[in-house]
Every structure is written in structure tokens, then in C-alpha cells.
Amino acid sequence: MDIVPKEFDFLDFMQGITAICSIRAGQKNIAFNCEYLSSLPTAISADEKKLRQILINLIGNAVKFTERGGVTFKISAVDCVRDRERNEVITKNVKIRFQVEDTGIGIAADELPKIFAPFEQVGNTRRHTEGTGLGLAISHQLVEIMGGELKVESTLDRGSIFWFELELLAVDTPKKNKKYSEKFIKGFKGTNKKLLVADDKWENRSVLIHLLQPLGFEIIEAVDGQDCLNKALEFQPDCILIDLVMPVMDGFEAMRQIRKFPQLQNVVAIGTSASIMETEKQGSLAAGCNAFLPKPIRAEELLNCLQVHLELEWIYEDLQDGNAESEVSQNQSQIQEEKIIPPPPDEIAVLLELAMMGDLGGIQKQAEKLSEMDARYVSFASHLNQLAKDFDEAKILEFVEQYRN
């Protein structure tokens, strides 16, 4: 239970957490939202594995005991840590608050004191799903080891809120090599491209703008569907990134209206939503979108989508480590040569969760199950099993992530 801190990309880490939890929530047909309540450090130094385990346990538990409504995951930088003697802000130290809210079954006030006890399941056991009851106890202990305290507020039949704060070291850039080529993109060739970002939440617009504006895109914002329609007519964008769930006029109706104007019939439109349901995707395409991306939007998927639909040719930075990109290409070529056939999406979701938890034993068992399930998955399972035997958690996660739809 020792703390093993290392530098890692915090925003990529958060996107990975929310991706797997979105899948879980989607399988139960409940909402899952991730809200960034303040600016966050790009990279931090912390025990990545333990922090991942805490968050997946808390969010997974919230999803498990929520049948209606949804789960909201909130992250914010509370404050900087001050040097008590000099009373000066230490800019590299930041206290981050992680909060998980749900509209689930809730916990009675008299049962709250024992909620973190091992093997303890409080409330009506008929409403509980399977599980040993160790998740909250382990999360409570891990938060304490990392220097925080896991707290809870709950109302029976209305829902619960779990939160904790950790003092973490913010770093300028993570030491590990970036594994995806989009990290090295610095622009694109050809004429200027205009983007219209439509989302009613400023934090969602901010994430997209900070990613795309430095690459040379000209960007304006819209706060609802009607605003999007008005600005599309005025701005004449090359591409619209449109949230499908907005006030005044939702993204579906906005797209139907946009496609009625001859001057906007050829504009590329990418629909976005926190829902991963197939009906949401098909509905966006029927309304006039060219593509659909689930939230939280992954940088790699968005850049690939823009590259295809806007026919972009990226300009890459010259890397100090010239082998970084060639190694990625070489690894991708090796995977293609093996003609690996991945299992269905639900099996990938299970593997992704195990990989993010660092459960190597569970991964090996799942690989064995896949080999027995269908001969087509033997190459996939063998490659996965070998990575598990090598204790290479980073490569396991990278390998599984590339097959996530």
C-alpha cells in the first residue's frame, strides 16, 4: 500500500476514467455527466493507479445503485497550497476536489457511520446488486493513504454525494512519452478552416477551443441550438461541433434547420452527446450530422474525425525523440500483420475496466474466456495475455483502448 507517485497527463487520465464510466452508465440507460468546475493542471505527479482505483470504485458504485436519473462527476481545483512560514503561494502545489453525485437509492442517516466498513452493505439488500462490499472500504483507505479524507452526504431514496480533496503536485509536462500522434500536431496545411462550437456548457466549449485553436482553426461559440443556427448563417463555418442536448433549440432540431439552407448543406457537422446509445447516434445522423462523437470527447477521435471530413493534412512538430512516432507506427504495423480480430464492444468494455484498475489476474482470466468463446479472438487474447505476463499495464491499456468504439 505504498504511494508510488509519477508524472502523468491529468486530462488524458480524466478522459479515460469518464470513458469507461460512460459505458457503464449507458448499459443501464442512465445519464452520466462529467463537469470541470475550474481550470485544471495539464499534468500532475501522483499515484496514478491508486487514484484511478478510487475514482472507478466511487463512480462504479454510484452507477450500480442508480436506476433512474444519473451520476455526475465533478472535478475542480480548490486552491493553491501556501507556505505557512512565508505565506507565499506555491504555484506547483494544488488541492483538487473530486466529487461523485448520484440520484440513486441513498443511505439512511443512522447507517452512514458504517458505510466504509469492509463487507458492509446498508439499506434494503433486495435492491443491491452483486458485490463483496469492499469497494467503499478500499476507496476510503486509499484516499487516507494519499493524504485526504473520503466524505459522504446522503438522503434515503434521493441519492448520495461522495467527495475528497487531495493535495497534488502540478507539473508543466509529463515525463512519459506521448503515445498518440495528435500530441505532436501543430497545425494543418492549406487554407484556413472555420469552426463553430455549439454547447450550452462553457467548460465543454473551453476544452474544444483550447485543443483546436492552437492548431490554427478560427473558432466562434454558440450557447444553444437557435444561437448555433443564427451564427452558422452569419459565420459560414467549414465545420460545426454541436451538442445534441441544449436549451431553446436542441442539436437535432438545429441540424434539421441548418440543412434547409442551401449555403449550409455542405458544412461538415459533428454531433456530440454524453449518451452512447445507438439511437442517439442514429438520430444525429438522420438530423443531418456527418459524424457522432460520445462525450467526453477524446482528442484522438476528434482530430481523426476532422482529418477525414475536412480532408486535412496535419503538420507535426519535430520531436527530440525522433523514434517516438516511428515506434507507434511500428507497433500499429505489427498489430495489423497479426490480423487481430477484437471481441464485441461489451467484452472490450470489461477489459478496459480491468486494464484501468490494473487487474492483471482478471485480464488473464478474461483472455482465457475469449479464447474459448471464439477461435477468431485467439490472436487478440494471446497478445493480451502476453502483455499481462510482462506486467506491462501501460501497453495493456493502450492495446485495449484502440478497439474501443
N, C-alpha and C positions, 0 to 999 in steps of 0.2 A: 504493500500500500504506500510505497514511497512516491513522492512527487517527482516526475521527470519532465521538467519544462523544456520546451523547444520553440523556436520561432516558426510561425506558420501564417498563411494568408487567412485572416479572420473572416473576410467577406465570402471567400470561397467555402470556408468551413461552415458558415451560417447557411449558405445556399444548399450545401449538401444535407444539412440537418432538415431544413424545411422541405427539401425534395422528397425524402423518404417519408416524412410525416404527412405530406400532402397525399401520397399514395395510400397510406393507412386510412386517412380521413375519407378519401374518395371511395375506398372499398366499402365504407359504412354509409356513404351518401350523406355525410355531414360536412359543414364548412370548415375550412382551415385557413386562417389568415396569419401572416407574419408582418408585424409593424415595427419599423425602425423609428424610434421616437426622437432620435438625435443623431448627429454625426458620430460615426464610429471609427476607430483606428483601422487602417488597412490591414495591418498585421500586428500580432501580439506574441508574447512569449508566455506560454502556459503549458500545462499537461493536457495536450490535445485529446488524448484517448479518454482520460477521466472526465473532461468537460463534455465530450461527445456522449459518453455513457449517461451522465447526469441528465442532459437535455433530452435524449431519446427516451429515457425512463419516464421523465416527467410528462413529456408530450404524449408518449405512447399510453401512459396511464390515463391521461385526460381523454384521449380518443376512445380508449377501452370502455370508460364509464359514461360516455356521452352518446345518447341515442337520437336526440333532437337538438337542433341549433348548431353549435360548433365549438371550435377551440381556437383561441387567439394567442399567439406567441409574440411577446413584446420585448424588445431589446433597446436599452438606452445607456449612454454614458452619463453616470450620475454626477461625478465631479472629478477634478484632479486631486491627487494626494499632495498634501503640503508638508514641507519640512518643519517640524514643530519648533526647532531652535531658531531657524532663520525666518520662519513664516513666509517662505517663498514657494511658489508653485513649481513642483517637479513635473515638467510638461510630459515626460515619458511615462509617468505612472497615472493610470486612470482606473476609476472604480466603475464597473459595468454591472447593470442590473438586468437580470433575466427573469421574465415573468410569464407564467402559463395560466391562462384563464379558460374555464370551460363552462358549459351550460348543462352539465351532467347531473348525476343523482345527488351530489353533495354529501356532506358529512354532518351528523348531529353534533351540537356543541359539546355534549358530555363524552363524545367519542374522539374528539380531536387530540387529547393528550396522548393517546396510544397509537396514533396514525403511523408513526415512524418505527413502531416496534416490529421486529422480524416476524414473518409469517402471520401478521395480524391483518384480517380483513374485517372492517367495521361495517355496520349497517345491515341491510337485508341481503343475506347471502344468495338468495334466489336471483337477485339482479346482477350478481357478479359473474364474470366470465372466468375462464380457466386462468391459472397463475399461482405461483407459490406465495405471493405476497411479500417477496423480498425487494421488489423494485424501489419502493419509497425508502425503506431502511438503508439500502445501499446508497441511494442518492443522498440521503441525509448525512451519512458517514463521509462520503466523498466530498461533499460541499464543506464539511468541517475540516477535512484534511487540507483542502485548498484555501482555508482561511476565511470561510464565510459561514453563514447560518441559513438553513432552509426553513422558510416560514410558510404558514398556510392560514387562509381565511376561507370559511365555507358556510353555506346555508343549505340545509336539507332540501332536496328536490329543486334547488335553484342553481347550484353549481359551486365551483371551488376556484381559488386563486393560490397558486404556489409561486414563491419568488425567493431569490437570493441575490446577494451582491458579492462580487469578487474584485479585489484589487489586483490589476494585471499590468504588465509592462508592455506599453505600446512601442513598436519598433518601426523604423522607416520602411524597410523591405524585408521579407522573409529570406532566410539564408538558403532554403532549399530551392533547387532549380524549378522554374515554372514548367509545367508538364504539357500545356496546351499552346498551340502556335498563336492563338489570338492574344496571348500576353505580350507578344513581340510586335504586334501590328501597330504601325504608327500613322497610317493613312491609306489612301487608295488612289489609283491612277485615274486620269480622265477628268471630266467636268464635275463641277460642284453638285452635290446632292442635297435636296431639302427634305427634312423630316418633320412631321407633325406628331407630337406625342400627346395622346389624349388619355387622361386618367384623373379621377376626382381626388386622388390622394397625392399630395405634393411629394411625399417621400418616395413614392413609386416613380414619379416623373423625374425626380432628382437622380435616382440611381441610373436611369437610362441616359439622362443628359450627361452625367459625369463619365459614363462609359463611351458615349458616341461623339460628343462634341470635340474632344481632343483629337479625334481621328479626322476631323475636317468637315463633318456634317453641319449644315446650317439648320438649326432646330428652333421651333416655336412650340408653345404648350397650349393645350385646351383642357378645361376643367369638367366638361360634361359633353354629352352627345350633340346637343344643339350648338355649343361653342365649337366643337370639332367640325361640324358641317359648315358653319359660318367661316371659320378660319381656313378650311380646305378650299373653299371657293375663292377666298382672297389671296391665300398664300401659294396655291397651286403646287403642293408638295410632290416629290417623287415617291414618297412612302409615308403611310400613316400607321403608327403603332397605337392601337386603340383597345382600351379596356372595355370588356363587353358588359360589365355591370357598373353603370353610372347613373346619377340622378338626372332629372329634367328629361333627357332622352338617352336610352341605353345604347350600347355599342351596336347591337343588332339593327335597331331602327336607324341609327345614324348611317350605318353602311348601306342600308337599303335606299336611304335618301341620297347619299353620295353617288351611288351608281346610276341615279336617274339623270345626272348632269353629264352631257357629252364630254365636257372638258375634264371630267374626273373619272371617266370609265376605265382608263388605263392606269390610274395610280395604283401602286402596289399597297395592299393593306394587310397588316398582320394583326390578327385578333389575339388578345391576351385575357386570361382568367385564372383565378385561384382554383377553379374546378378542373378536374382532369377527366370528367365524364365524357364519353364518346359523343353523347348528344350535344354537349356544349361545343365541341369541335365541329361537328357536322353542321350545327346551327350557324356557326360563324362563317363557314364556307358557303352555306346556302344564302346567307345575307350579303355575300359579296367579297369576303376576305380571301386573299390568296393563300394564306397560311395561318396556323394557330400555334401559339406557344403557351404552355401552362405556367402559372406563377408559382413560386418565384422564378423569374426568367433567368436562365443560365446564360452567361456571357457567350460561351462557346456556341450554344444553339442559336442565339440571336444573330451573332456575326455570320454564322453559316447560312442562316436564312436570308439575311441581307445580301450576302455574296451571291446566292443563287438567283434571287428575284430581281435584284438591281444590276446583276451581271458585273459585279465589282472585281477588280484585281487589286489585292492588298499589297501594300508596301510594308516590308518588315524592317525592323531595326537590325543593325549589325551587332551580333552578340559577342560578348567577350569570350564566352564558352562556345566556340563555333560548332561543337559536336552536339549541342543540345537538340537542335531541330533535326539533325540527321539521325540521332538516336530515336526520336519519336517516330520518324518516317520508317526507320529500320524495324522498330517494334511493330508498327502497323503492317508492314510488308510480311513479316514473319507470321502474324496472325492470319493474314489473308492466304498465305501459302498453305497453312494448315487446314483451310476450308472449315473453320469452326462455325458450327450452327448453334446459335444460342437457344436456350429453353424459352417457354412462354413468358410474357411480362410478369405474371404473378409470381413465378419462380425467381425471376430477376429481382423483384421487389424483396423477396425473402433474403436472397443472397446479399443484396445491397445493405439491408439492415444488419445482417451478421457481420459484413465487412466493416461497417461503420462502428460497430460495437467491438471489433477486434476479436470476435469469437472464432478462433481458428478451428477448434474442435467441431463447432456447429457447421462451419463451412465444409469441412471434410465429410461430415455425415450427409450434408446436402448434396455434395458432389457424387457421393456413392449412390444416393437416391436417384439422381438424374441419369447416371449410367444405366441403372436398372429400368428406369422409366421408358427410355427410347434409345436405340443404338445411335441415332443421329446426334445425340448430345454427348457421346463418349469423348470426343476431342475436347469439347468445352470443359467437361468435368475433369479430364486428365490434366489439362493446363491449370485449372483452378486448384486441383489437389496438389500439384507440384509447388505452386506458389505458397500454399498453406504449409507444406512440409518445410519450405525455406523460410518460414516465419516472415514473409515479406508482405506486411499489411498494406503498405502504400501501393504496391503493384496489384494486389488483390482488388483494392478499391478502384484503381484506375481501370483494370481489366473489366470489372463488372459494370462500371459506370458507362462504358462506351456502348453497352447493349440496352441501356435504359431508354425507353421511348419517350 
